[in-house]
Each structure stands twice: as structure tokens, then as C-alpha cells.
């Protein structure tokens, strides 16, 4: 700068006394130029909107473009695949609802918070720590308008009639909840500006919608006041074990537990109500402020209640028909974004909370492999329990469809979106989240993580490192029989698989590679202790 001033003085033949004036003028010019440049930069770089469509119990193999043998048509999701990036090796951190959702929203493994590590009911208190920053909090801090419409399943602190903790009387179906009072803690306390939720899964009471913490219809009845417990042609099958004699059970996959329900609530219309609220939220947005819409759907989790339009249309029974409804949700949301002029700068993320609940008898019955070539199903520590579809589309940012083969966890969405929004993650938050943003810019060789921890519904742990997977125990650890096996006197006490050669986890190499077992077990324990 001083060299510049000397040149100006020399050119105009200015005396030394004018230097101070000249310095001030030059400084002002430089500031103006910098401000102008900064303004152009800020107007050019726009934070993307984010829509997360989170299916419930949907398998990787259900999507036809990811599994040519799928017996379910999924044109809307196929379109995302053909225009975006497919993550071939994506996994939930846990193989059941609540811990998987906790991981997505906090960027932390759920086992670090015992209350979040297992399945919960509809009356369980909040499992996210009071001061924990969620994905919604991070994006809210970055200027986003944030909303959730769908299944929460992370606990609510209900107001009660007797000031005791909320609980249900299993014999009558009634609870002590005061539905006329707002909840004391819910999504609005974790970064969401707007919330329209069902408390848990659609087979778990209470069956109510809450909007910004208030029950929409506090006129409460029982499910059995509207729905008959059985139909004339009811036949019990493998999933009857999840319900008792008081539950509504009409046929395989069509059941829900006894409990309280808003008089206006219709189980068969729940998904439609959730989607309509999501569309309504999008309709209120503009290009002037970025937004996050987290839409955790209630399907294709039980009860399998497909629309009349799709009933009988798939080759995978009621479940497959219901998946077709989920596909139509993707198409509707994309159409709404386009209608509002918001599609080009919107990151659409489609995934599922865990693998499909699709036992071997259903694979054989329908000739449809919902978990596509993975062993096991929802709940299991094997890949079928935690491998999930993950597809990301973003017209402004992703110019070419591609497939990423690297290891990715749903916990990684937290750090990736924080980075895209320009928000720094505070120390101690999102500790199990890795930013894979480079993949979105087209770098398919990028590696964001080299290991990942999984845990099953029964609390069995596994660690993945490269092509190797170590499981700390015997059995599925989940819904597939046997859940746990006692080791033989001289046999292996755990499982070790080389996934690139054995994707079905069929050959246990535990005894063949003792040093690898010891090292991976030690690494697993170190990761589990981190963050304590």
C-alpha cells in the first residue's frame, strides 16, 4: 500500500505534507472495494435448503434403481438416484428407531446416552440431553427456518394429571397424561421452529398429533372405540409376537397396540397428514431464507396401511404397496419444491432409520429381498439391520449422478450440513460425525471415515474397519433367531467377517485372525469410552 502511495505522489508531484490526506483517500477506496467484493460474494453463495425424507423400516433393496430385482416400483426415488449421489455403503449407527434418530439429529452414537440407546414408548421422557445441540439447532444458528413434520420417537416430557411421570395402564389402555396441557419438552426445545409430530411409531400409543407441543385434538378415546380388535378372516403370523390380545390385529403387518387416541385421529390417514403439513411448510418458504424440513415418515413401518391407489400394485404384499406410497411422498415433495421455485437450491436427502423388518420367510414368499444381499434385518447387528439407502439430490450443487462406495454413517449428516451452512460445531458436540461434503462436489475418492460402530436392538456391538467387521458376541443381537448364542467351550466368542469377500457375513473368521480380533475389539472399546 505504501509503495502505491509513493507512486501516486511521484506521478502528481505532491509534497510530503499531502501524504496523510492521500493515505486517508486510498484507505477509503480500499474499504469500499473490499465491501463491494464481499457483497458480491455473499450474494453469489447461497446456503442450500435441506429436506430430509426419513423412511421408517425401509430396506436398501426396496428401491428399484438400487436393486433391479426389486418387486416394488419406485420411480420418484429412482429419479433422485439418477440425478444425485447414491451412498452404497451407508449405515445407521444403530439398527432400531430411537438410537438411529438420536444419531442423525445429534451426530453422536446413541450408546453414549443410555436413555437413547434402546427402543422407547410413546410416554417416555425426552432422551436428548437438555442442552444438546441438534442438527436443527446448528442450522437454526446458521439462519435457517427449521421444521419437523412426522414421527418423533425421541421422547416427550408430558404434563400429567397427577404430577407423576407419564405412564400407561396396560390393562385399560388409559394413561395419566393431561392432553389439554402442552408438553414440557419436545422438538421445539431442540432447535425446531415448527413441529407437527406423532409421538412414536404408528403402532405405539398415544395416537395423537402435536403441533408446537400442543395436542391438536385433546378429545381422547381408545383405539378399540373405533377399530375392532379382530376381523372375521384374521390369521396370526410371525409378527403377532409384538402385540397382545388387547391390540388391534387384522392381518400380517396390520396391527397397532391398545391405547389412547384423539377422536379425530385416523391411523390410516396419519402418513397423509404428515406429508400435507410438510407441503404446507414448504409453501410458506421463500428463497430469501434457507430452511430445513425434517420429515420422518411413519411408513413403511407397521401398520402396513397402503393407500387404495397402491393396494395390490407391488409384488411384495402390503409392505411393498406401502413402499410405493413412500415413493409418492418423495415425488410430491419434489413437485412442491419445484412449484414454489425452491427445488434448484434444495438438498433432498432420502434415507431410512434402519434396515427393513423383513424376515427370511417374507423373502421366500415374495421373491423380494428388501435388504438386498445383506444378512439379517431390522434390529440385528448384521448388515441387514443397519445398512440403509441414502440418496442425496441437489440440482445447484450436484451436477452429475454418481455412486459413492466409501463408508458413511447417518451421524455424518450433522457435520456435513453444518459445514454447508457455514456453521462451526462447538467442542463436545457431534463427536461421532464426519463431514463428507467433498463427495457432494464430485470427489468419489474422498474418505471421511475409516471405522464405524454399530449396535443392535439387544445391545450387541460391532465395529467396521475397512472391509472387516468385528462383532462382540454370537447371534444376531436383534430380531433374527437366535438373538444370542453361548460360545462352545473351545469355540469363538465373537464374529469376524471380511465383507468384500463375504458380504453375507456367512464365514466367521474369528479364530483365523486372532491379532485382528484383539486389535478391533480394543478399538471398539476405545471408541465406546471416548466422550465419557
C-alpha positions as CSV (number, residue, x, y, z in Angstrom):
1,X,0.0,0.0,0.0
2,X,2.8,2.5,0.9
3,X,4.5,1.7,-2.4
4,X,1.3,2.6,-4.1
5,X,1.1,5.9,-2.3
6,X,4.7,6.8,-3.3
7,X,3.9,6.1,-6.9
8,X,0.8,8.4,-6.7
9,X,2.8,11.2,-5.1
10,X,5.6,10.9,-7.7
11,X,3.0,11.0,-10.5
12,X,1.3,14.1,-9.3
13,X,4.4,15.8,-7.9
14,X,2.9,16.0,-4.5
15,X,4.8,17.3,-1.4
16,X,5.3,15.3,1.8
17,X,2.6,17.2,3.6
18,X,-0.2,15.8,1.5
19,X,0.7,12.2,2.4
20,X,-1.8,12.0,5.3
21,X,-4.7,13.2,3.1
22,X,-3.7,10.8,0.3
23,X,-3.4,7.9,2.8
24,X,-7.0,8.5,4.0
25,X,-8.4,8.6,0.5
26,X,-6.6,5.4,-0.6
27,X,-7.8,3.7,2.6
28,X,-11.4,4.6,1.9
29,X,-11.2,3.4,-1.6
30,X,-9.7,0.0,-0.5
31,X,-12.5,-0.4,2.1
32,X,-15.2,0.4,-0.5
33,X,-13.7,-2.1,-2.9
34,X,-13.5,-4.8,-0.2
35,X,-17.1,-4.2,0.9
36,X,-18.2,-4.4,-2.7
37,X,-16.3,-7.7,-3.3
38,X,-17.7,-9.1,0.0
39,X,-21.2,-8.1,-1.1
40,X,-20.9,-9.9,-4.4
41,X,-19.5,-13.0,-2.7
42,X,-22.4,-13.1,-0.2
43,X,-25.0,-12.7,-3.0
44,X,-23.3,-15.4,-5.1
45,X,-23.0,-18.0,-2.4
46,X,-26.4,-19.2,-1.1
47,X,-26.9,-21.7,1.7
48,X,-28.9,-24.7,0.4
49,X,-32.3,-25.5,1.7
50,X,-32.5,-29.0,3.2
51,X,-35.3,-31.6,3.1
52,X,-34.7,-34.9,4.9
53,X,-37.2,-37.5,4.0
54,X,-36.6,-40.3,6.5
55,X,-38.5,-43.6,5.8
56,X,-39.2,-45.9,8.7
57,X,-38.0,-49.5,8.4
58,X,-37.3,-49.4,4.6
59,X,-34.6,-51.5,3.1
60,X,-31.9,-50.7,0.5
61,X,-33.2,-53.4,-1.8
62,X,-36.7,-51.9,-2.0
63,X,-35.5,-49.2,-4.4
64,X,-35.7,-50.5,-7.9
65,X,-32.7,-48.5,-9.3
66,X,-30.6,-49.9,-6.5
67,X,-31.9,-53.4,-6.8
68,X,-33.0,-54.4,-10.3
69,X,-34.8,-57.5,-8.8
70,X,-36.9,-55.3,-6.5
71,X,-40.6,-56.1,-6.9
72,X,-41.6,-52.6,-6.0
73,X,-41.8,-49.7,-8.4
74,X,-40.1,-46.6,-7.0
75,X,-40.0,-44.0,-9.9
76,X,-39.6,-40.9,-7.7
77,X,-36.7,-42.3,-5.7
78,X,-35.1,-43.6,-8.9
79,X,-35.2,-40.1,-10.2
80,X,-33.2,-38.9,-7.2
81,X,-30.7,-41.7,-7.8
82,X,-30.4,-40.7,-11.5
83,X,-29.8,-37.1,-10.7
84,X,-27.9,-37.3,-7.4
85,X,-25.4,-39.3,-5.4
86,X,-26.1,-42.8,-4.1
87,X,-24.2,-43.8,-1.0
88,X,-23.7,-47.5,-1.5
89,X,-22.1,-48.2,1.9
90,X,-24.3,-46.0,4.2
91,X,-25.3,-47.2,7.7
92,X,-27.4,-46.2,10.6
93,X,-25.4,-46.2,13.8
94,X,-28.0,-48.5,15.4
95,X,-30.5,-50.9,13.9
96,X,-33.7,-49.6,15.6
97,X,-35.7,-46.4,15.6
98,X,-34.8,-44.3,18.6
99,X,-31.0,-44.7,18.7
100,X,-30.8,-44.2,14.9
101,X,-32.8,-41.0,15.1
102,X,-30.7,-39.7,18.0
103,X,-27.6,-40.3,16.0
104,X,-29.0,-38.5,13.0
105,X,-30.0,-35.4,14.9
106,X,-27.1,-35.1,17.4
107,X,-24.1,-36.5,15.4
108,X,-23.4,-38.9,18.3
109,X,-23.6,-42.6,18.8
110,X,-26.7,-43.2,20.9
111,X,-24.9,-45.6,23.3
112,X,-23.2,-42.5,24.8
113,X,-26.6,-41.6,26.2
114,X,-28.1,-44.7,27.8
115,X,-31.7,-43.3,27.6
116,X,-31.4,-43.1,23.8
117,X,-29.7,-46.4,23.2
118,X,-32.8,-48.7,23.1
119,X,-36.4,-48.7,21.9
120,X,-38.8,-46.5,23.8
121,X,-42.6,-46.0,24.0
122,X,-44.8,-43.0,23.4
123,X,-44.8,-41.9,27.0
124,X,-41.0,-42.0,27.6
125,X,-39.4,-38.7,28.6
126,X,-37.1,-36.9,26.2
127,X,-33.9,-38.9,25.5
128,X,-31.9,-36.0,24.0
129,X,-30.0,-34.1,26.7
130,X,-31.5,-30.8,27.6
131,X,-28.5,-28.6,26.4
132,X,-27.6,-30.9,23.5
133,X,-27.2,-29.1,20.1
134,X,-29.1,-30.9,17.4
135,X,-28.9,-30.7,13.6
136,X,-31.9,-28.3,13.8
137,X,-30.1,-26.2,16.4
138,X,-27.0,-25.9,14.3
139,X,-28.9,-24.9,11.2
140,X,-31.1,-22.6,13.2
141,X,-28.0,-20.8,14.4
142,X,-26.9,-20.5,10.8
143,X,-30.1,-18.6,9.9
144,X,-32.3,-21.5,8.8
145,X,-36.1,-21.7,9.4
146,X,-36.4,-25.3,10.8
147,X,-39.4,-27.7,10.9
148,X,-40.2,-31.3,11.6
149,X,-43.4,-33.0,10.4
150,X,-43.6,-36.7,11.2
151,X,-42.6,-39.3,13.7
152,X,-40.6,-38.0,16.6
153,X,-39.8,-41.1,18.7
154,X,-37.2,-39.4,20.9
155,X,-39.4,-38.9,23.9
156,X,-41.7,-36.2,25.2
157,X,-42.0,-34.7,28.7
158,X,-45.8,-34.9,29.0
159,X,-47.8,-32.9,31.5
160,X,-49.8,-35.3,33.7
161,X,-52.9,-35.2,35.8
162,X,-51.2,-36.4,39.0
163,X,-47.8,-34.7,38.6
164,X,-46.2,-38.2,38.3
165,X,-44.2,-39.3,35.3
166,X,-46.3,-40.2,32.3
167,X,-47.3,-43.9,32.1
168,X,-49.9,-46.1,30.6
169,X,-52.1,-48.7,32.3
170,X,-51.6,-51.8,30.1
171,X,-54.8,-53.4,31.3
172,X,-57.1,-50.4,30.4
173,X,-55.1,-48.6,27.8
174,X,-55.5,-45.3,29.6
175,X,-52.7,-43.0,30.9
176,X,-52.2,-40.2,33.4
177,X,-51.4,-37.7,30.7
178,X,-53.1,-34.3,30.6
179,X,-53.7,-33.9,26.9
180,X,-55.1,-30.4,27.4
181,X,-51.7,-29.1,28.5
182,X,-48.7,-28.6,26.3
183,X,-45.7,-30.9,26.7
184,X,-42.9,-29.7,28.9
185,X,-40.2,-30.7,26.4
186,X,-40.4,-31.7,22.7
187,X,-38.9,-30.8,19.3
188,X,-39.3,-27.1,19.7
189,X,-36.9,-27.3,22.6
190,X,-34.3,-28.9,20.3
191,X,-33.9,-26.3,17.5
192,X,-37.2,-26.7,15.6
193,X,-39.1,-23.5,14.9
194,X,-42.2,-25.5,13.9
195,X,-43.2,-29.0,14.8
196,X,-46.1,-31.3,13.8
197,X,-45.5,-34.8,15.1
198,X,-46.8,-38.1,16.1
199,X,-45.0,-39.1,19.3
200,X,-43.6,-42.5,18.3
201,X,-44.2,-45.4,15.8
202,X,-47.7,-45.7,14.4
203,X,-48.2,-49.0,16.3
204,X,-47.4,-47.4,19.7
205,X,-49.8,-45.2,21.7
206,X,-50.8,-42.4,22.2
207,X,-52.2,-41.8,18.7
208,X,-52.3,-38.1,18.6
209,X,-50.8,-35.2,16.6
210,X,-48.9,-32.4,18.4
211,X,-48.4,-29.0,16.8
212,X,-45.7,-27.0,18.5
213,X,-46.0,-29.0,21.7
214,X,-49.8,-29.0,22.0
215,X,-52.1,-31.9,21.2
216,X,-54.2,-30.9,18.2
217,X,-57.3,-32.8,19.4
218,X,-57.4,-33.3,23.2
219,X,-60.7,-35.2,23.0
220,X,-59.4,-38.6,23.9
221,X,-60.9,-42.1,23.2
222,X,-59.4,-45.6,23.0
223,X,-58.3,-47.2,19.7
224,X,-60.8,-50.0,20.4
225,X,-63.7,-47.5,20.4
226,X,-63.2,-47.1,16.7
227,X,-61.2,-50.1,15.4
228,X,-62.3,-53.8,16.0
229,X,-59.6,-55.9,17.6
230,X,-60.0,-58.7,15.0
231,X,-61.6,-59.1,11.6
232,X,-63.6,-62.3,10.6
233,X,-60.7,-63.6,8.5
234,X,-57.8,-62.7,10.8
235,X,-54.9,-65.1,10.8
236,X,-51.9,-64.7,13.1
237,X,-48.4,-64.8,11.6
238,X,-44.8,-64.2,12.7
239,X,-45.4,-60.5,13.8
240,X,-48.2,-61.4,16.3
241,X,-45.5,-61.7,18.9
242,X,-45.2,-58.0,19.1
243,X,-48.7,-57.4,20.3
244,X,-51.0,-58.9,23.0
245,X,-54.7,-59.9,22.9
246,X,-55.9,-56.4,23.5
247,X,-54.1,-55.0,20.5
248,X,-55.8,-54.4,17.1
249,X,-54.5,-57.2,14.8
250,X,-56.2,-57.7,11.5
251,X,-53.5,-59.5,9.4
252,X,-49.8,-59.7,8.9
253,X,-48.3,-56.2,9.2
254,X,-51.7,-54.6,10.0
255,X,-51.7,-54.1,13.8
256,X,-51.3,-51.5,16.5
257,X,-51.3,-51.6,20.3
258,X,-54.2,-50.6,22.6
259,X,-54.1,-47.1,23.8
260,X,-55.4,-43.5,23.8
261,X,-56.2,-41.8,20.6
262,X,-57.6,-38.4,19.6
263,X,-61.2,-38.8,18.5
264,X,-60.4,-37.3,15.1
265,X,-57.2,-39.3,14.6
266,X,-57.3,-41.9,11.8
267,X,-54.4,-44.4,11.8
268,X,-54.9,-45.0,8.0
269,X,-54.6,-41.2,7.3
270,X,-51.5,-40.5,9.5
271,X,-49.0,-40.5,6.7
272,X,-51.1,-38.2,4.5
273,X,-51.5,-35.7,7.4
274,X,-47.7,-35.6,7.9
275,X,-47.0,-35.1,4.3
276,X,-49.7,-32.4,3.9
277,X,-48.1,-30.4,6.8
278,X,-44.7,-30.7,5.1
279,X,-46.1,-29.4,1.9
280,X,-47.8,-26.6,3.8
281,X,-44.5,-25.6,5.4
282,X,-42.7,-25.6,2.1
283,X,-45.4,-23.4,0.7
284,X,-44.6,-20.7,3.3
285,X,-40.9,-20.6,2.5
286,X,-39.1,-18.2,0.1
287,X,-35.7,-18.0,-1.5
288,X,-34.7,-15.2,0.9
289,X,-34.1,-17.5,3.9
290,X,-32.9,-21.1,3.9
291,X,-34.9,-23.8,5.6
292,X,-34.6,-27.3,7.0
293,X,-37.6,-29.6,6.7
294,X,-37.0,-32.9,8.6
295,X,-39.8,-35.3,7.6
296,X,-39.5,-38.6,9.4
297,X,-42.3,-40.7,8.0
298,X,-44.4,-43.3,9.8
299,X,-44.1,-45.9,6.9
300,X,-43.4,-48.4,5.8
301,X,-43.2,-49.4,9.5
302,X,-46.2,-51.4,10.7
303,X,-49.2,-51.0,10.5
304,X,-48.9,-51.6,6.7
305,X,-51.7,-49.5,5.5
306,X,-51.1,-48.6,1.9
307,X,-53.4,-46.2,0.0
308,X,-56.3,-47.7,-2.0
309,X,-54.4,-46.3,-5.1
310,X,-51.4,-48.6,-4.5
311,X,-53.0,-51.6,-2.7
312,X,-52.1,-54.8,-4.6
313,X,-49.9,-52.9,-7.1
314,X,-46.5,-54.2,-5.9
315,X,-45.1,-57.7,-5.9
316,X,-44.2,-57.6,-2.2
317,X,-47.6,-57.7,-0.4
318,X,-48.9,-54.9,1.7
319,X,-45.4,-53.9,2.7
320,X,-44.4,-53.3,-0.9
321,X,-47.6,-51.4,-1.6
322,X,-46.8,-49.2,1.3
323,X,-43.3,-48.5,0.0
324,X,-45.0,-47.3,-3.2
325,X,-46.8,-44.7,-1.0
326,X,-43.4,-43.6,0.4
327,X,-42.1,-43.2,-3.1
328,X,-45.0,-41.0,-4.0
329,X,-44.2,-38.8,-0.9
330,X,-40.8,-38.2,-2.5
331,X,-42.4,-37.2,-5.7
332,X,-44.9,-34.9,-4.0
333,X,-42.3,-33.1,-2.0
334,X,-40.1,-32.6,-5.1
335,X,-43.1,-31.3,-7.0
336,X,-44.0,-28.8,-4.2
337,X,-40.4,-27.5,-4.2
338,X,-40.5,-27.0,-7.9
339,X,-43.9,-25.3,-7.7
340,X,-42.5,-22.8,-5.2
341,X,-39.3,-22.2,-7.2
342,X,-37.2,-23.7,-4.5
343,X,-36.1,-27.0,-6.0
344,X,-32.8,-26.0,-7.6
345,X,-31.2,-24.9,-4.3
346,X,-32.6,-27.6,-2.2
347,X,-30.6,-30.6,-0.9
348,X,-33.0,-33.5,-0.8
349,X,-31.8,-36.3,1.4
350,X,-33.7,-39.7,1.3
351,X,-32.8,-42.4,3.8
352,X,-34.2,-44.8,6.3
353,X,-33.7,-45.2,10.1
354,X,-32.6,-48.9,9.8
355,X,-33.0,-51.9,7.6
356,X,-36.4,-53.4,6.8
357,X,-38.2,-55.8,9.2
358,X,-38.2,-58.5,6.5
359,X,-37.5,-62.0,7.8
360,X,-36.4,-64.9,5.6
361,X,-40.0,-66.2,5.2
362,X,-41.0,-63.0,3.5
363,X,-38.1,-63.1,1.1
364,X,-39.1,-66.6,0.2
365,X,-42.8,-65.8,0.0
366,X,-42.5,-62.8,-2.3
367,X,-39.1,-63.4,-4.0
368,X,-38.2,-59.9,-2.8
369,X,-35.0,-59.2,-0.9
370,X,-35.8,-55.9,1.0
371,X,-32.3,-55.7,2.5
372,X,-30.6,-56.7,-0.8
373,X,-27.9,-59.2,-0.2
374,X,-27.3,-58.4,3.5
375,X,-27.7,-60.8,6.2
376,X,-30.4,-60.2,8.8
377,X,-33.0,-57.5,9.2
378,X,-34.1,-54.6,11.4
379,X,-32.7,-54.9,15.0
380,X,-29.8,-57.2,14.0
381,X,-26.1,-56.4,14.4
382,X,-25.6,-57.9,10.9
383,X,-25.6,-55.5,7.9
384,X,-29.3,-56.1,7.2
385,X,-30.1,-54.3,10.5
386,X,-28.1,-51.1,9.9
387,X,-27.3,-50.8,6.2
388,X,-29.7,-48.1,4.8
389,X,-30.5,-46.4,1.5
390,X,-29.0,-42.9,1.3
391,X,-29.5,-40.8,-1.8
392,X,-28.8,-37.1,-2.0
393,X,-30.0,-34.8,-4.8
394,X,-29.2,-31.1,-5.2
395,X,-29.6,-29.5,-8.6
396,X,-27.5,-26.5,-7.9
397,X,-24.7,-28.4,-6.3
398,X,-24.7,-32.0,-7.7
399,X,-24.3,-31.8,-11.5
400,X,-23.7,-35.4,-12.2
401,X,-25.2,-38.6,-10.8
402,X,-22.7,-40.9,-9.1
403,X,-22.2,-43.7,-6.6
404,X,-20.0,-43.3,-3.5
405,X,-18.6,-46.5,-2.2
406,X,-17.0,-45.1,1.0
407,X,-18.2,-45.7,4.5
408,X,-20.8,-43.3,5.7
409,X,-22.9,-43.1,8.9
410,X,-26.2,-41.3,9.3
411,X,-24.5,-39.4,12.1
412,X,-22.3,-37.8,9.4
413,X,-25.2,-35.8,8.0
414,X,-24.8,-33.5,11.1
415,X,-21.3,-32.4,10.3
416,X,-21.9,-32.2,6.6
417,X,-24.8,-29.9,6.8
418,X,-23.1,-27.8,9.4
419,X,-20.2,-27.3,7.0
420,X,-22.5,-26.5,4.1
421,X,-24.3,-23.9,6.2
422,X,-21.0,-22.3,7.3
423,X,-21.7,-23.1,11.0
424,X,-18.9,-24.2,13.3
425,X,-19.7,-27.2,15.6
426,X,-18.9,-26.3,19.2
427,X,-16.5,-28.5,21.1
428,X,-18.1,-31.6,22.6
429,X,-21.0,-31.6,20.0
430,X,-21.4,-34.0,17.1
431,X,-18.3,-36.0,18.2
432,X,-19.2,-39.1,16.0
433,X,-20.0,-37.1,12.9
434,X,-17.7,-36.8,9.9
435,X,-18.1,-34.2,7.1
436,X,-18.5,-35.9,3.7
437,X,-19.2,-32.6,1.9
438,X,-16.4,-33.3,-0.7
439,X,-18.4,-36.2,-2.0
440,X,-21.2,-33.8,-2.9
441,X,-18.8,-31.8,-5.0
442,X,-17.9,-34.9,-7.0
443,X,-14.9,-36.3,-5.2
444,X,-15.8,-40.0,-5.1
445,X,-12.3,-40.9,-3.9
446,X,-12.7,-38.8,-0.7
447,X,-12.6,-40.7,2.6
448,X,-14.3,-39.2,5.6
449,X,-14.1,-42.1,8.0
450,X,-12.3,-45.4,8.3
451,X,-14.3,-47.0,11.0
452,X,-17.8,-47.1,12.4
453,X,-19.6,-48.6,15.4
454,X,-23.0,-50.3,15.3
455,X,-25.2,-51.6,18.0
456,X,-28.2,-53.9,17.8
457,X,-31.6,-53.7,19.5
458,X,-30.4,-56.1,22.2
459,X,-27.2,-54.1,22.7
460,X,-24.7,-56.2,20.8
461,X,-21.8,-54.1,19.5
462,X,-19.9,-54.3,16.2
463,X,-17.1,-52.2,14.7
464,X,-16.4,-51.8,11.0
465,X,-12.9,-51.0,9.8
466,X,-12.3,-51.0,6.0
467,X,-13.5,-54.4,4.7
468,X,-13.5,-56.0,8.1
469,X,-16.3,-56.2,10.7
470,X,-15.9,-57.5,14.3
471,X,-19.0,-58.4,16.3
472,X,-18.6,-58.6,20.1
473,X,-20.8,-61.7,20.6
474,X,-22.6,-64.5,18.9
475,X,-26.0,-64.4,17.3
476,X,-28.0,-61.6,15.6
477,X,-28.3,-59.4,18.6
478,X,-31.7,-58.4,17.3
479,X,-34.9,-59.8,15.7
480,X,-33.4,-62.8,13.9
481,X,-33.3,-66.1,15.8
482,X,-31.0,-66.8,17.6
483,X,-30.5,-63.5,19.3
484,X,-27.6,-64.6,21.4
485,X,-25.6,-67.8,21.5
486,X,-23.4,-69.0,24.3
487,X,-20.0,-69.9,23.0
488,X,-18.8,-73.5,22.9
489,X,-16.1,-74.4,25.4
490,X,-13.3,-74.1,22.8
491,X,-15.2,-72.1,20.1
492,X,-15.2,-68.4,19.1
493,X,-16.8,-65.9,21.4
494,X,-17.4,-63.3,18.7
495,X,-17.7,-62.9,15.0
496,X,-15.2,-61.6,12.3
497,X,-16.1,-61.1,8.7
498,X,-14.3,-59.9,5.6
499,X,-17.1,-58.1,3.9
500,X,-15.5,-57.5,0.5
501,X,-15.3,-61.3,0.1
502,X,-18.2,-62.3,2.3
503,X,-21.0,-59.6,2.2
504,X,-23.5,-62.0,3.7
505,X,-21.4,-62.4,6.8
506,X,-21.5,-66.2,6.5
507,X,-18.0,-67.3,7.3
508,X,-16.8,-66.5,10.8
509,X,-13.0,-65.8,10.7
510,X,-12.8,-65.1,14.4
511,X,-10.3,-67.9,15.1
512,X,-8.3,-67.4,11.9
513,X,-7.2,-63.9,12.7
514,X,-6.7,-63.5,16.5
515,X,-4.5,-60.5,16.3
516,X,-7.1,-58.6,14.1
517,X,-9.8,-59.6,16.6
518,X,-7.8,-58.3,19.5
519,X,-7.0,-55.0,17.8
520,X,-10.5,-54.4,16.6
521,X,-12.0,-55.2,20.0
522,X,-9.6,-52.8,21.6
523,X,-10.5,-50.1,19.1
524,X,-14.2,-50.7,19.7
525,X,-13.7,-50.3,23.5
526,X,-11.7,-47.1,23.0
527,X,-14.4,-45.5,20.8
528,X,-17.1,-46.5,23.3
529,X,-15.1,-44.8,26.1
530,X,-14.5,-41.6,24.1
531,X,-16.7,-38.8,25.1
532,X,-17.4,-40.1,28.6
